[in-house]
Amino acid sequence: MNKFTLGMIGLGTMGRNLLLNMADNDFKVTGYDKDPKMLQKLEEDGKAHNLKGFASLEDFIRSLELPRRVMLLVPAGQIVDSVIKELVPLLDKGDMIIDSGNSHFTDTSRRATELSEEGIHFFGMGISGGEEGARFGPSMMPGGDKTAYNAVKPILEAVSAKVNGDPCVAYIGPGAAGHFVKMVHNGIEYSMMQILAETYDLLKNGAGYNNDQIYGLFEKWNNGRLKSFLLEVTRDIFKVKDEKTGGYLLDLIKDEAKSKGTGKWTSQVSMDLQLPIPTINESVSSRDLSKFKALRVALSNALPHKRIEITDKKTFEVQLEQALYFAMITSYAQGLHLLEQASKEFKYELNLKEISQIWRGGCIIRAELLEDIYQAYSKQAGLPHLYSDSGIQQQLEEIIPATRAIVISAIQNGIAVPCYASALTYFDSLRTDKSPLNLTQAQRDFFGAHTFERIDEEGIFHADWNSNNL
């Protein structure tokens, strides 16, 4: 029989759509799933290509050409380990496994080591774009075993999104680099979603806009420099009516956000690397805080705040557009700075120019702004921070005054804007040549003899803070 070039394990929406995408690009592919309904769905959706899957793992493996290319799209965690455990006895040395789920990068590192000992190639690959991206062109972030990557590179480049003819996929780096970059991508995504939620809050509860007005404003903004996938889908939410009540569906959704953990992972590793990403951290905290609904309701009654109505709405709209643009720049800046630090720490050899390039299309955080970011890293490969680019600096000078006005307005109106405020404070902290943290070092030395350094003399010092002459 004619063997299949690649096999997919996990025929849920993402796995099935990616297989359909591959079949559209004339690759001979198949799939495996324990659920008969998933196999039936693959056959129905893939009728044009006569796509069929396997209910037997053994038959599935036998159907693949050598070396076997097996892609996993199953939930992260223990399930990935379980699938790998079933696979290994059926594979030969030189075969490859590609984990395309949202696995934690430390799990990917461990699995790569374990499978290398078995002679099996392994790499982790982040995929962004949701079900539509998987079907018609995602952004993909593969990293790890380069031999394995090269064996599937033609397939990945063919099915990926394209921007100016460039495929939105590139080899990210060794080890768990692919899954690490996807994790940080998701952290940026958390931040941008929270910023849009705060924008909605300011418009609705600060300026009194209704859903139609917010839709119109987001539509206007999405035709300019703020154009992005997340703004586009957020805009469309404000038009959707509830079939049951006839009202707007958004107004009927409980204000408690859930998460799958990738934002939290980004925050955790930033703390480990001592690289601050406060706006991303605030977005994670905001989701957690939203879960205390009963407490929030009780405190809103016990500690009411009389809001100041925003009357000059035309000026407010102009300022808010600039503040939103600033917060978006800062979300990317923090994520990219974390990637730079992680590349040094974990020896990932990350190319931030290539990463910003493949994020321009197909992925959830794609935005017009990424073209400017791509150009910034194209001009200077070793750019220390996105704020360091002259083009970005010109934009910051223009939009910072409006950002300050929006944050002040939010505080006066008692509207929580943790991401806006933290982004502004992050900016001010980074552009401060002399921080007040010399006092922190003095405090640490006073009560704990932790020592300090001087600005006028080399060395490590400790002072007797309790002596009479101080």
Helices and strands as residue ranges (DSSP letters): E 6-9, H 13-24, E 29-32, H 36-45, G 47-49, E 53-54, H 57-62, E 69-72, H 78-87, G 88-90, E 96-99, H 105-117, E 121-128, H 130-136, E 139-144, H 146-159, E 162-163, E 166-167, H 177-201, I 202-206, H 211-221, H 229-237, G 249-252, H 262-273, H 278-290, H 293-302, H 313-346, H 352-358, H 369-379, G 386-388, H 390-412, H 418-430, H 437-448
